[in-house]
Amino acid sequence: MKTPSHDFGCSTCWPKEADDTWEAVKGLKTELELVDESHFMIKIRSCKQCSQQFISVFTETIDWKDGEDPQYWTVLPITSAEADQLSSNGRTAEAALLGLPRERPSLCHDFPKGSGPKSYWSQGIVIGPHD
């Protein structure tokens, strides 16, 4: 997928280019931390300009040999109803993510061991390996 759907967000939080969107993601406001572990985080975040909400998933595995911990992020725009459901869901946050639309455009930002970071468009939520 080369460009995101413009059904969500604004040009500030969800621009056309993946690298620009990754920079915009850094400025999103954290509304709620559903999981806050050192190597696994799930947060509901929002744009300060248009109030679009996003689910942000961060995963990391420990590289005990070289100290280059691989890190992965997925950011998916969500509706207000989906945000409400995620924040009040009795299931684990990770299981609740499985109910989000798989075809919706998402941003992935990968920083694997031995390589530089890469931002790219994908679909749905990706939960990478984590410790």
N, CA, C and O atoms as a GROMACS GRO file, in nm:
protein
  524
    1MET      N    1   0.085  -0.117   0.000
    1MET     CA    2   0.000   0.000   0.000
    1MET      C    3   0.090   0.124   0.000
    1MET      O    4   0.178   0.136   0.085
    2LYS      N    5   0.069   0.213  -0.092
    2LYS     CA    6   0.156   0.329  -0.106
    2LYS      C    7   0.105   0.454  -0.036
    2LYS      O    8   0.186   0.533   0.012
    3THR      N    9  -0.024   0.473  -0.027
    3THR     CA   10  -0.078   0.591   0.040
    3THR      C   11  -0.196   0.552   0.127
    3THR      O   12  -0.265   0.454   0.099
    4PRO      N   13  -0.220   0.629   0.232
    4PRO     CA   14  -0.331   0.596   0.322
    4PRO      C   15  -0.464   0.645   0.267
    4PRO      O   16  -0.469   0.724   0.172
    5SER      N   17  -0.570   0.596   0.327
    5SER     CA   18  -0.704   0.647   0.297
    5SER      C   19  -0.718   0.782   0.364
    5SER      O   20  -0.666   0.802   0.474
    6HIS      N   21  -0.786   0.874   0.301
    6HIS     CA   22  -0.806   1.005   0.362
    6HIS      C   23  -0.944   1.015   0.426
    6HIS      O   24  -0.997   1.125   0.444
    7ASP      N   25  -1.001   0.900   0.460
    7ASP     CA   26  -1.126   0.898   0.534
    7ASP      C   27  -1.102   0.931   0.681
    7ASP      O   28  -1.197   0.956   0.756
    8PHE      N   29  -0.977   0.930   0.722
    8PHE     CA   30  -0.940   0.953   0.861
    8PHE      C   31  -0.838   1.065   0.869
    8PHE      O   32  -0.760   1.086   0.776
    9GLY      N   33  -0.839   1.135   0.981
    9GLY     CA   34  -0.735   1.233   1.010
    9GLY      C   35  -0.735   1.355   0.920
    9GLY      O   36  -0.828   1.379   0.843
   10CYS      N   37  -0.628   1.430   0.934
   10CYS     CA   38  -0.609   1.553   0.856
   10CYS      C   39  -0.468   1.552   0.799
   10CYS      O   40  -0.391   1.458   0.821
   11SER      N   41  -0.434   1.656   0.727
   11SER     CA   42  -0.300   1.662   0.667
   11SER      C   43  -0.191   1.675   0.772
   11SER      O   44  -0.074   1.647   0.744
   12THR      N   45  -0.227   1.715   0.894
   12THR     CA   46  -0.130   1.725   1.002
   12THR      C   47  -0.095   1.588   1.058
   12THR      O   48   0.023   1.558   1.078
   13CYS      N   49  -0.195   1.504   1.084
   13CYS     CA   50  -0.171   1.376   1.151
   13CYS      C   51  -0.164   1.256   1.057
   13CYS      O   52  -0.114   1.151   1.096
   14TRP      N   53  -0.214   1.268   0.935
   14TRP     CA   54  -0.223   1.154   0.845
   14TRP      C   55  -0.188   1.194   0.702
   14TRP      O   56  -0.268   1.176   0.610
   15PRO      N   57  -0.065   1.251   0.684
   15PRO     CA   58  -0.025   1.293   0.549
   15PRO      C   59  -0.008   1.174   0.454
   15PRO      O   60  -0.016   1.058   0.495
   16LYS      N   61   0.014   1.204   0.327
   16LYS     CA   62   0.022   1.100   0.225
   16LYS      C   63   0.148   1.014   0.235
   16LYS      O   64   0.142   0.893   0.211
   17GLU      N   65   0.260   1.073   0.269
   17GLU     CA   66   0.387   1.000   0.272
   17GLU      C   67   0.409   0.934   0.408
   17GLU      O   68   0.387   0.996   0.512
   18ALA      N   69   0.451   0.809   0.407
   18ALA     CA   70   0.470   0.733   0.531
   18ALA      C   71   0.572   0.800   0.624
   18ALA      O   72   0.549   0.807   0.744
   19ASP      N   73   0.682   0.847   0.570
   19ASP     CA   74   0.784   0.912   0.654
   19ASP      C   75   0.730   1.038   0.721
   19ASP      O   76   0.759   1.064   0.837
   20ASP      N   77   0.650   1.114   0.648
   20ASP     CA   78   0.589   1.235   0.705
   20ASP      C   79   0.489   1.198   0.814
   20ASP      O   80   0.479   1.266   0.916
   21THR      N   81   0.416   1.090   0.792
   21THR     CA   82   0.318   1.047   0.891
   21THR      C   83   0.388   0.999   1.018
   21THR      O   84   0.340   1.025   1.128
   22TRP      N   85   0.501   0.930   1.002
   22TRP     CA   86   0.576   0.886   1.121
   22TRP      C   87   0.620   1.007   1.204
   22TRP      O   88   0.613   1.004   1.327
   23GLU      N   89   0.664   1.112   1.138
   23GLU     CA   90   0.702   1.234   1.211
   23GLU      C   91   0.580   1.294   1.280
   23GLU      O   92   0.591   1.343   1.393
   24ALA      N   93   0.464   1.292   1.214
   24ALA     CA   94   0.342   1.346   1.273
   24ALA      C   95   0.297   1.264   1.394
   24ALA      O   96   0.247   1.320   1.492
   25VAL      N   97   0.315   1.134   1.388
   25VAL     CA   98   0.275   1.045   1.498
   25VAL      C   99   0.346   1.084   1.627
   25VAL      O  100   0.290   1.071   1.736
   26LYS      N  101   0.468   1.130   1.616
   26LYS     CA  102   0.546   1.167   1.734
   26LYS      C  103   0.480   1.282   1.812
   26LYS      O  104   0.505   1.298   1.931
   27GLY      N  105   0.396   1.361   1.745
   27GLY     CA  106   0.330   1.474   1.809
   27GLY      C  107   0.188   1.444   1.858
   27GLY      O  108   0.121   1.533   1.911
   28LEU      N  109   0.142   1.320   1.840
   28LEU     CA  110   0.008   1.286   1.886
   28LEU      C  111   0.002   1.286   2.038
   28LEU      O  112   0.099   1.254   2.106
   29LYS      N  113  -0.113   1.324   2.090
   29LYS     CA  114  -0.135   1.327   2.235
   29LYS      C  115  -0.178   1.188   2.283
   29LYS      O  116  -0.265   1.126   2.222
   30THR      N  117  -0.118   1.140   2.391
   30THR     CA  118  -0.160   1.013   2.450
   30THR      C  119  -0.284   1.037   2.535
   30THR      O  120  -0.282   1.118   2.628
   31GLU      N  121  -0.391   0.966   2.501
   31GLU     CA  122  -0.516   0.977   2.576
   31GLU      C  123  -0.528   0.869   2.683
   31GLU      O  124  -0.572   0.895   2.794
   32LEU      N  125  -0.487   0.747   2.647
   32LEU     CA  126  -0.503   0.634   2.738
   32LEU      C  127  -0.399   0.528   2.707
   32LEU      O  128  -0.376   0.493   2.591
   33GLU      N  129  -0.335   0.478   2.811
   33GLU     CA  130  -0.240   0.368   2.796
   33GLU      C  131  -0.312   0.239   2.835
   33GLU      O  132  -0.345   0.218   2.952
   34LEU      N  133  -0.335   0.153   2.736
   34LEU     CA  134  -0.404   0.027   2.762
   34LEU      C  135  -0.306  -0.078   2.813
   34LEU      O  136  -0.340  -0.160   2.898
   35VAL      N  137  -0.184  -0.075   2.761
   35VAL     CA  138  -0.076  -0.162   2.806
   35VAL      C  139   0.048  -0.075   2.814
   35VAL      O  140   0.080  -0.003   2.719
   36ASP      N  141   0.118  -0.081   2.927
   36ASP     CA  142   0.239   0.000   2.943
   36ASP      C  143   0.347  -0.086   3.008
   36ASP      O  144   0.372  -0.079   3.128
   37GLU      N  145   0.410  -0.166   2.924
   37GLU     CA  146   0.522  -0.250   2.966
   37GLU      C  147   0.646  -0.200   2.894
   37GLU      O  148   0.635  -0.126   2.796
   38SER      N  149   0.761  -0.239   2.941
   38SER     CA  150   0.883  -0.186   2.880
   38SER      C  151   0.902  -0.229   2.734
   38SER      O  152   0.964  -0.156   2.657
   39HIS      N  153   0.850  -0.345   2.696
   39HIS     CA  154   0.871  -0.395   2.560
   39HIS      C  155   0.741  -0.415   2.482
   39HIS      O  156   0.741  -0.472   2.373
   40PHE      N  157   0.630  -0.367   2.540
   40PHE     CA  158   0.500  -0.383   2.475
   40PHE      C  159   0.409  -0.273   2.526
   40PHE      O  160   0.380  -0.265   2.646
   41MET      N  161   0.363  -0.188   2.435
   41MET     CA  162   0.276  -0.076   2.472
   41MET      C  163   0.161  -0.064   2.372
   41MET      O  164   0.180  -0.077   2.251
   42ILE      N  165   0.043  -0.040   2.426
   42ILE     CA  166  -0.074  -0.011   2.343
   42ILE      C  167  -0.135   0.117   2.399
   42ILE      O  168  -0.168   0.125   2.517
   43LYS      N  169  -0.149   0.217   2.312
   43LYS     CA  170  -0.201   0.347   2.355
   43LYS      C  171  -0.308   0.396   2.258
   43LYS      O  172  -0.302   0.371   2.138
   44ILE      N  173  -0.405   0.467   2.313
   44ILE     CA  174  -0.497   0.544   2.230
   44ILE      C  175  -0.443   0.686   2.229
   44ILE      O  176  -0.422   0.746   2.334
   45ARG      N  177  -0.420   0.737   2.109
   45ARG     CA  178  -0.361   0.870   2.093
   45ARG      C  179  -0.451   0.952   2.003
   45ARG      O  180  -0.538   0.898   1.935
   46SER      N  181  -0.431   1.083   2.003
   46SER     CA  182  -0.517   1.167   1.918
   46SER      C  183  -0.440   1.286   1.863
   46SER      O  184  -0.338   1.330   1.917
   47CYS      N  185  -0.493   1.337   1.752
   47CYS     CA  186  -0.437   1.454   1.685
   47CYS      C  187  -0.483   1.580   1.759
   47CYS      O  188  -0.600   1.593   1.793
   48LYS      N  189  -0.391   1.671   1.784
   48LYS     CA  190  -0.424   1.797   1.852
   48LYS      C  191  -0.501   1.892   1.760
   48LYS      O  192  -0.567   1.984   1.808
   49GLN      N  193  -0.492   1.870   1.629
   49GLN     CA  194  -0.559   1.957   1.532
   49GLN      C  195  -0.704   1.915   1.505
   49GLN      O  196  -0.795   1.996   1.512
   50CYS      N  197  -0.723   1.786   1.473
   50CYS     CA  198  -0.855   1.740   1.428
   50CYS      C  199  -0.922   1.642   1.524
   50CYS      O  200  -1.037   1.604   1.501
   51SER      N  201  -0.854   1.601   1.629
   51SER     CA  202  -0.905   1.508   1.731
   51SER      C  203  -0.920   1.364   1.682
   51SER      O  204  -0.978   1.282   1.752
   52GLN      N  205  -0.869   1.332   1.564
   52GLN     CA  206  -0.872   1.194   1.516
   52GLN      C  207  -0.799   1.107   1.618
   52GLN      O  208  -0.691   1.142   1.665
   53GLN      N  209  -0.859   0.993   1.650
   53GLN     CA  210  -0.796   0.900   1.743
   53GLN      C  211  -0.725   0.789   1.668
   53GLN      O  212  -0.764   0.752   1.557
   54PHE      N  213  -0.621   0.737   1.730
   54PHE     CA  214  -0.539   0.629   1.674
   54PHE      C  215  -0.510   0.528   1.782
   54PHE      O  216  -0.502   0.562   1.900
   55ILE      N  217  -0.494   0.403   1.742
   55ILE     CA  218  -0.439   0.303   1.833
   55ILE      C  219  -0.294   0.285   1.790
   55ILE      O  220  -0.263   0.267   1.672
   56SER      N  221  -0.206   0.289   1.887
   56SER     CA  222  -0.063   0.277   1.862
   56SER      C  223  -0.011   0.155   1.937
   56SER      O  224  -0.031   0.142   2.057
   57VAL      N  225   0.056   0.066   1.864
   57VAL     CA  226   0.112  -0.055   1.924
   57VAL      C  227   0.263  -0.054   1.904
   57VAL      O  228   0.312  -0.039   1.792
   58PHE      N  229   0.336  -0.069   2.015
   58PHE     CA  230   0.482  -0.076   2.013
   58PHE      C  231   0.525  -0.211   2.067
   58PHE      O  232   0.477  -0.254   2.172
   59THR      N  233   0.615  -0.277   1.996
   59THR     CA  234   0.672  -0.403   2.044
   59THR      C  235   0.823  -0.400   2.029
   59THR      O  236   0.877  -0.335   1.939
   60GLU      N  237   0.890  -0.472   2.118
   60GLU     CA  238   1.036  -0.476   2.117
   60GLU      C  239   1.080  -0.611   2.173
   60GLU      O  240   1.020  -0.664   2.267
   61THR      N  241   1.186  -0.665   2.115
   61THR     CA  242   1.248  -0.785   2.170
   61THR      C  243   1.389  -0.750   2.214
   61THR      O  244   1.454  -0.665   2.153
   62ILE      N  245   1.433  -0.814   2.318
   62ILE     CA  246   1.566  -0.786   2.372
   62ILE      C  247   1.671  -0.862   2.293
   62ILE      O  248   1.658  -0.983   2.273
   63ASP      N  249   1.773  -0.792   2.250
   63ASP     CA  250   1.887  -0.853   2.183
   63ASP      C  251   1.998  -0.863   2.287
   63ASP      O  252   2.075  -0.770   2.307
   64TRP      N  253   2.006  -0.978   2.352
   64TRP     CA  254   2.101  -0.996   2.461
   64TRP      C  255   2.245  -0.997   2.411
   64TRP      O  256   2.337  -0.971   2.490
   65LYS      N  257   2.267  -1.028   2.285
   65LYS     CA  258   2.403  -1.040   2.233
   65LYS      C  259   2.465  -0.904   2.197
   65LYS      O  260   2.574  -0.872   2.244
   66ASP      N  261   2.395  -0.825   2.115
   66ASP     CA  262   2.452  -0.701   2.063
   66ASP      C  263   2.388  -0.574   2.118
   66ASP      O  264   2.439  -0.464   2.097
   67GLY      N  265   2.278  -0.589   2.188
   67GLY     CA  266   2.211  -0.472   2.242
   67GLY      C  267   2.135  -0.389   2.140
   67GLY      O  268   2.097  -0.275   2.168
   68GLU      N  269   2.112  -0.444   2.022
   68GLU     CA  270   2.033  -0.375   1.920
   68GLU      C  271   1.892  -0.432   1.923
   68GLU      O  272   1.856  -0.519   1.843
   69ASP      N  273   1.811  -0.381   2.015
   69ASP     CA  274   1.676  -0.433   2.032
   69ASP      C  275   1.587  -0.397   1.914
   69ASP      O  276   1.564  -0.278   1.889
   70PRO      N  277   1.536  -0.496   1.839
   70PRO     CA  278   1.444  -0.468   1.729
   70PRO      C  279   1.314  -0.407   1.784
   70PRO      O  280   1.259  -0.455   1.882
   71GLN      N  281   1.267  -0.302   1.718
   71GLN     CA  282   1.148  -0.230   1.762
   71GLN      C  283   1.052  -0.214   1.645
   71GLN      O  284   1.093  -0.192   1.531
   72TYR      N  285   0.922  -0.225   1.677
   72TYR     CA  286   0.819  -0.217   1.574
   72TYR      C  287   0.700  -0.136   1.626
   72TYR      O  288   0.659  -0.154   1.741
   73TRP      N  289   0.644  -0.050   1.543
   73TRP     CA  290   0.526   0.028   1.575
   73TRP      C  291   0.423   0.008   1.466
   73TRP      O  292   0.457  -0.005   1.348
   74THR      N  293   0.296   0.006   1.505
   74THR     CA  294   0.184   0.013   1.411
   74THR      C  295   0.088   0.118   1.464
   74THR      O  296   0.056   0.120   1.583
   75VAL      N  297   0.042   0.206   1.376
   75VAL     CA  298  -0.052   0.311   1.413
   75VAL      C  299  -0.172   0.300   1.319
   75VAL      O  300  -0.157   0.302   1.197
   76LEU      N  301  -0.290   0.289   1.379
   76LEU     CA  302  -0.412   0.270   1.302
   76LEU      C  303  -0.515   0.373   1.346
   76LEU      O  304  -0.543   0.386   1.465
   77PRO      N  305  -0.573   0.449   1.251
   77PRO     CA  306  -0.681   0.541   1.289
   77PRO      C  307  -0.802   0.460   1.333
   77PRO      O  308  -0.834   0.357   1.275
   78ILE      N  309  -0.870   0.510   1.437
   78ILE     CA  310  -0.988   0.441   1.488
   78ILE      C  311  -1.103   0.540   1.504
   78ILE      O  312  -1.082   0.661   1.515
   79THR      N  313  -1.223   0.487   1.506
   79THR     CA  314  -1.342   0.570   1.528
   79THR      C  315  -1.360   0.593   1.678
   79THR      O  316  -1.298   0.525   1.759
   80SER      N  317  -1.444   0.688   1.714
   80SER     CA  318  -1.474   0.713   1.856
   80SER      C  319  -1.537   0.590   1.920
   80SER      O  320  -1.507   0.558   2.035
   81ALA      N  321  -1.624   0.523   1.847
   81ALA     CA  322  -1.687   0.401   1.900
   81ALA      C  323  -1.584   0.292   1.925
   81ALA      O  324  -1.590   0.223   2.027
   82GLU      N  325  -1.488   0.277   1.834
   82GLU     CA  326  -1.382   0.178   1.854
   82GLU      C  327  -1.294   0.214   1.974
   82GLU      O  328  -1.254   0.126   2.050
   83ALA      N  329  -1.264   0.342   1.989
   83ALA     CA  330  -1.185   0.386   2.105
   83ALA      C  331  -1.259   0.357   2.235
   83ALA      O  332  -1.199   0.310   2.332
   84ASP      N  333  -1.389   0.384   2.237
   84ASP     CA  334  -1.469   0.355   2.357
   84ASP      C  335  -1.470   0.206   2.387
   84ASP      O  336  -1.458   0.165   2.503
   85GLN      N  337  -1.483   0.126   2.283
   85GLN     CA  338  -1.486  -0.020   2.301
   85GLN      C  339  -1.351  -0.071   2.352
   85GLN      O  340  -1.347  -0.155   2.441
   86LEU      N  341  -1.242  -0.020   2.296
   86LEU     CA  342  -1.110  -0.062   2.341
   86LEU      C  343  -1.083  -0.023   2.486
   86LEU      O  344  -1.024  -0.100   2.561
   87SER      N  345  -1.126   0.096   2.524
   87SER     CA  346  -1.098   0.145   2.658
   87SER      C  347  -1.185   0.080   2.765
   87SER      O  348  -1.150   0.081   2.883
   88SER      N  349  -1.300   0.024   2.726
   88SER     CA  350  -1.388  -0.035   2.825
   88SER      C  351  -1.400  -0.187   2.811
   88SER      O  352  -1.478  -0.250   2.882
   89ASN      N  353  -1.322  -0.244   2.721
   89ASN     CA  354  -1.332  -0.387   2.693
   89ASN      C  355  -1.277  -0.468   2.809
   89ASN      O  356  -1.170  -0.438   2.862
   90GLY      N  357  -1.349  -0.573   2.848
   90GLY     CA  358  -1.306  -0.660   2.956
   90GLY      C  359  -1.198  -0.758   2.913
   90GLY      O  360  -1.129  -0.816   2.997
   91ARG      N  361  -1.183  -0.778   2.782
   91ARG     CA  362  -1.079  -0.868   2.734
   91ARG      C  363  -0.944  -0.799   2.744
   91ARG      O  364  -0.936  -0.679   2.772
   92THR      N  365  -0.839  -0.873   2.723
   92THR     CA  366  -0.708  -0.811   2.721
   92THR      C  367  -0.701  -0.716   2.603
   92THR      O  368  -0.768  -0.737   2.502
   93ALA      N  369  -0.621  -0.613   2.615
   93ALA     CA  370  -0.608  -0.514   2.508
   93ALA      C  371  -0.560  -0.579   2.378
   93ALA      O  372  -0.607  -0.543   2.270
   94GLU      N  373  -0.468  -0.673   2.389
   94GLU     CA  374  -0.416  -0.739   2.270
   94GLU      C  375  -0.526  -0.815   2.197
   94GLU      O  376  -0.533  -0.810   2.074
   95ALA      N  377  -0.611  -0.885   2.270
   95ALA     CA  378  -0.721  -0.958   2.209
   95ALA      C  379  -0.824  -0.863   2.149
   95ALA      O  380  -0.882  -0.891   2.044
   96ALA      N  381  -0.847  -0.749   2.215
   96ALA     CA  382  -0.946  -0.652   2.166
   96ALA      C  383  -0.904  -0.593   2.032
   96ALA      O  384  -0.990  -0.557   1.951
   97LEU      N  385  -0.775  -0.585   2.006
   97LEU     CA  386  -0.726  -0.529   1.879
   97LEU      C  387  -0.768  -0.614   1.760
   97LEU      O  388  -0.780  -0.564   1.648
   98LEU      N  389  -0.790  -0.742   1.783
   98LEU     CA  390  -0.828  -0.831   1.674
   98LEU      C  391  -0.962  -0.795   1.612
   98LEU      O  392  -0.992  -0.836   1.500
   99GLY      N  393  -1.044  -0.719   1.684
   99GLY     CA  394  -1.174  -0.678   1.633
   99GLY      C  395  -1.170  -0.556   1.543
   99GLY      O  396  -1.272  -0.518   1.485
  100LEU      N  397  -1.053  -0.493   1.531
  100LEU     CA  398  -1.042  -0.374   1.445
  100LEU      C  399  -1.034  -0.416   1.298
  100LEU      O  400  -0.983  -0.523   1.268
  101PRO      N  401  -1.084  -0.331   1.208
  101PRO     CA  402  -1.085  -0.366   1.065
  101PRO      C  403  -0.946  -0.396   1.010
  101PRO      O  404  -0.853  -0.316   1.023
  102ARG      N  405  -0.934  -0.512   0.948
  102ARG     CA  406  -0.805  -0.554   0.892
  102ARG      C  407  -0.770  -0.484   0.762
  102ARG      O  408  -0.653  -0.477   0.724
  103GLU      N  409  -0.872  -0.431   0.695
  103GLU     CA  410  -0.847  -0.367   0.565
  103GLU      C  411  -0.817  -0.218   0.578
  103GLU      O  412  -0.782  -0.153   0.478
  104ARG      N  413  -0.829  -0.162   0.697
  104ARG     CA  414  -0.805  -0.019   0.716
  104ARG      C  415  -0.655   0.012   0.704
  104ARG      O  416  -0.573  -0.060   0.762
  105PRO      N  417  -0.618   0.117   0.631
  105PRO     CA  418  -0.478   0.154   0.619
  105PRO      C  419  -0.416   0.187   0.754
  105PRO      O  420  -0.477   0.252   0.839
  106SER      N  421  -0.294   0.141   0.772
  106SER     CA  422  -0.219   0.168   0.894
  106SER      C  423  -0.076   0.205   0.858
  106SER      O  424  -0.028   0.178   0.747
  107LEU      N  425  -0.010   0.267   0.952
  107LEU     CA  426   0.130   0.304   0.935
  107LEU      C  427   0.215   0.208   1.017
  107LEU      O  428   0.186   0.184   1.134
  108CYS      N  429   0.317   0.153   0.955
  108CYS     CA  430   0.414   0.070   1.027
  108CYS      C  431   0.548   0.141   1.025
  108CYS      O  432   0.587   0.204   0.927
  109HIS      N  433   0.618   0.129   1.137
  109HIS     CA  434   0.753   0.184   1.148
  109HIS      C  435   0.838   0.075   1.213
  109HIS      O  436   0.820   0.043   1.330
  110ASP      N  437   0.928   0.020   1.135
  110ASP     CA  438   1.011  -0.091   1.182
  110ASP      C  439   1.155  -0.044   1.198
  110ASP      O  440   1.207   0.033   1.118
  111PHE      N  441   1.218  -0.094   1.303
  111PHE     CA  442   1.359  -0.067   1.328
  111PHE      C  443   1.424  -0.199   1.367
  111PHE      O  444   1.455  -0.222   1.484
  112PRO      N  445   1.444  -0.289   1.266
  112PRO     CA  446   1.500  -0.420   1.295
  112PRO      C  447   1.650  -0.414   1.328
  112PRO      O  448   1.718  -0.315   1.299
  113LYS      N  449   1.697  -0.520   1.387
  113LYS     CA  450   1.839  -0.529   1.420
  113LYS      C  451   1.923  -0.521   1.292
  113LYS      O  452   1.892  -0.585   1.192
  114GLY      N  453   2.030  -0.443   1.299
  114GLY     CA  454   2.124  -0.436   1.188
  114GLY      C  455   2.076  -0.356   1.069
  114GLY      O  456   2.135  -0.364   0.961
  115SER      N  457   1.970  -0.279   1.086
  115SER     CA  458   1.916  -0.203   0.975
  115SER      C  459   1.864  -0.070   1.026
  115SER      O  460   1.838  -0.054   1.145
  116GLY      N  461   1.848   0.023   0.937
  116GLY     CA  462   1.791   0.152   0.974
  116GLY      C  463   1.640   0.144   0.981
  116GLY      O  464   1.581   0.046   0.936
  117PRO      N  465   1.578   0.246   1.037
  117PRO     CA  466   1.431   0.247   1.048
  117PRO      C  467   1.365   0.265   0.911
  117PRO      O  468   1.421   0.325   0.820
  118LYS      N  469   1.244   0.210   0.901
  118LYS     CA  470   1.168   0.220   0.777
  118LYS      C  471   1.022   0.242   0.811
  118LYS      O  472   0.965   0.167   0.891
  119SER      N  473   0.960   0.342   0.751
  119SER     CA  474   0.817   0.368   0.765
  119SER      C  475   0.749   0.328   0.635
  119SER      O  476   0.800   0.356   0.527
  120TYR      N  477   0.633   0.263   0.646
  120TYR     CA  478   0.561   0.219   0.527
  120TYR      C  479   0.413   0.198   0.560
  120TYR      O  480   0.376   0.181   0.676
  121TRP      N  481   0.331   0.200   0.455
  121TRP     CA  482   0.188   0.178   0.471
  121TRP      C  483   0.158   0.029   0.471
  121TRP      O  484   0.220  -0.048   0.398
  122SER      N  485   0.063  -0.009   0.552
  122SER     CA  486   0.018  -0.147   0.560
  122SER      C  487  -0.134  -0.146   0.579
  122SER      O  488  -0.200  -0.047   0.546
  123GLN      N  489  -0.188  -0.253   0.631
  123GLN     CA  490  -0.331  -0.260   0.660
  123GLN      C  491  -0.352  -0.329   0.794
  123GLN      O  492  -0.281  -0.422   0.829
  124GLY      N  493  -0.452  -0.280   0.868
  124GLY     CA  494  -0.486  -0.341   0.995
  124GLY      C  495  -0.379  -0.321   1.101
  124GLY      O  496  -0.284  -0.244   1.082
  125ILE      N  497  -0.396  -0.390   1.210
  125ILE     CA  498  -0.304  -0.379   1.323
  125ILE      C  499  -0.205  -0.494   1.314
  125ILE      O  500  -0.244  -0.608   1.288
  126VAL      N  501  -0.078  -0.466   1.336
  126VAL     CA  502   0.025  -0.568   1.339
  126VAL      C  503   0.082  -0.568   1.480
  126VAL      O  504   0.126  -0.465   1.530
  127ILE      N  505   0.082  -0.684   1.543
  127ILE     CA  506   0.142  -0.697   1.676
  127ILE      C  507   0.267  -0.781   1.659
  127ILE      O  508   0.260  -0.902   1.640
  128GLY      N  509   0.381  -0.715   1.666
  128GLY     CA  510   0.509  -0.783   1.647
  128GLY      C  511   0.549  -0.863   1.769
  128GLY      O  512   0.484  -0.857   1.873
  129PRO      N  513   0.658  -0.937   1.757
  129PRO     CA  514   0.707  -1.013   1.872
  129PRO      C  515   0.752  -0.917   1.981
  129PRO      O  516   0.800  -0.807   1.953
  130HIS      N  517   0.736  -0.959   2.105
  130HIS     CA  518   0.778  -0.875   2.217
  130HIS      C  519   0.813  -0.961   2.337
  130HIS      O  520   0.765  -1.073   2.353
  131ASP      N  521   0.899  -0.905   2.421
  131ASP     CA  522   0.939  -0.972   2.545
  131ASP      C  523   0.852  -0.925   2.658
  131ASP      O  524   0.869  -0.969   2.772
   0.00000   0.00000   0.00000
